[in-house]
Structures are given as structure tokens and as C-alpha cells.
Amino acid sequence: MCIKLPTELWIRILSFVANDQVDRPELWVSGRAVSATFKEAIETIYSEKLLPKTFIRYHLGKIILFLGGLSPN
């Protein structure tokens, strides 16, 4: 059971953990299961501070389009 602190204080405390990129997935997966207060605090941290800075980088490589079953030479 967590100490009865206001959610705003838990957000500030957990923000320090969320600054470490290694701990972010663990914080999301495990921290949300601790209590309703932790879940609210962690979701606030992610939605306000981490998700706006998140991007997905992917490489599609070379795309070849085959029309009518014929391959270009």
C-alpha cells in the first residue's frame, strides 16, 4: 500500500523515474498495477511529458510495385 500523498506529489516523484529511458517501460507496465493513485500519476506523466516527445522511426526500404503480375527489368 502506498503512502497517502496527493496525486500531484506522486507525479513529481515518479517523474524522476520516468526521466530514465531504461525504466520507462517498467514504470508503465508494473507501476500502473500498484494502485489507482499510481496508475493516475503514471498515465499523467506519460500523456503530458513523454508521449509528446515520442516518435516512431521505421525504414521501409526499397518499395517495388509490380503491376499486372509483371516484374520490371
Residue pairs with C-beta under 8 A, 6 or more apart in sequence:
1 35
2 10
2 34
2 35
2 37
2 38
5 13
5 37
7 37
7 40
7 41
7 44
10 37
10 38
10 41
11 41
11 44
11 45
14 27
14 31
14 38
14 41
14 42
14 45
15 45
15 49
17 23
17 27
18 24
18 27
18 42
18 45
18 46
18 49
18 50
24 50
27 42
28 42
28 46
31 38
31 39
31 42
32 38
32 39
32 42
32 43
33 39
64 71
64 72
66 72
